[in-house]
Amino acid sequence: MTTVAYLGPAGTYSEMAALQYLQLSHPDLEHDPSRMCPYPTIPQAINAAEQGHVDVAVVPVENSIQGGVTMTLDSLWQSESLQIQQAIVMPIAHALITRAQNLDDIKVVYSHPQGLAQCQQWLDHHLPTVQQIASDSTTYGLHIVAKDVTVAAIASQRAAEIYYLPILQYPINDQPDNCTRFLVLGRTSPTTRGTHSSLAFSLKRNMPGALVKPLLVLADRQINMSRIESRPTKRSLGEYIFFIDIEAPIDDPNFSEALQELQAVTENLKILGSYAIT
Ligand SMILES: O=C(O)C(=O)Cc1ccccc1
């Protein structure tokens, strides 16, 4: 039985992505709640998959407006055994969930940092003096919303239904085309043939042109990158790990040869997975 770790409690966008994954990968199976394993933070969900407590973890990795989810990128780099099995892109539309009758009655608003950031202009305009509290997930604050009529949370419409709480306004995200990419991480190689691959590497020395060399390997072989992002190595200021997405499967011969060449011009090269995007 496939078990799935995700950022909880129930009603998060990660849970919606996890349910979509189960439906796509096991269309014949009936929905079984015991497959769904909520964790309070993204690193804990990833760790559960790494330790083998669950089969896969479904975690957000990038938002179309806010960019990379740094916790996911950092955990992936540190992971010894996890591979990206699949990517899932989901549209995200946020609701303001509260028992308050008017916006004027709201004193505090809770959400995940991505939720607050994706509604920043709306908040500045409609709730300029309200205290914003960043929490581990969009649904974390809903138990407080249930008790206190001056509290609101930014979460999904589905979350409002699950907790039987009213929506005062929807949608409140600043950009209508707000999307988040989620990754399915597991200890085995993906079963379906990939179309995309992800790599991460650190550089040998902090010297002029160090990043150009790996990029030239890809450019010379006409290999298209669909994303590049850097994160600090945490060793010393100014040293970075680069995360790169490639529009090619890992078993493409041209790409396999590029990987050999990349070994020579990087310090530590990690293949994070070769997978399909749904
Ligand atoms: O907190 C959630 O619901 C998540 O799954 C993380 C998140 C938050 C905001 C947008 C997309 C994902």
The ligand as a Tripos MOL2 file, in Angstrom:
@<TRIPOS>MOLECULE
LIG
   12    12     1     0     0
SMALL
NO_CHARGES

@<TRIPOS>ATOM
      1 O1          0.5640   25.3120    3.6150 O.co2     1 LIG1
      2 C1          0.1180   24.7180    2.6090 C.2       1 LIG1
      3 O2         -1.0860   24.6000    2.3410 O.co2     1 LIG1
      4 C2          1.0840   24.1460    1.6580 C.2       1 LIG1
      5 O3          0.8560   23.1150    1.1310 O.2       1 LIG1
      6 C3          2.2650   25.0190    1.3120 C.3       1 LIG1
      7 C4          1.7940   26.0360    0.3340 C.ar      1 LIG1
      8 C5          1.3830   27.2760    0.7810 C.ar      1 LIG1
      9 C6          0.9260   28.2170   -0.1370 C.ar      1 LIG1
     10 C7          0.8920   27.9170   -1.4880 C.ar      1 LIG1
     11 C8          1.2890   26.6730   -1.9180 C.ar      1 LIG1
     12 C9          1.7600   25.7210   -1.0010 C.ar      1 LIG1
@<TRIPOS>BOND
     1     1     2 2
     2     2     3 1
     3     2     4 1
     4     4     5 2
     5     4     6 1
     6     6     7 1
     7     7     8 ar
     8     7    12 ar
     9     8     9 ar
    10     9    10 ar
    11    10    11 ar
    12    11    12 ar
@<TRIPOS>SUBSTRUCTURE
     1 LIG1         1 GROUP 0 **** ****
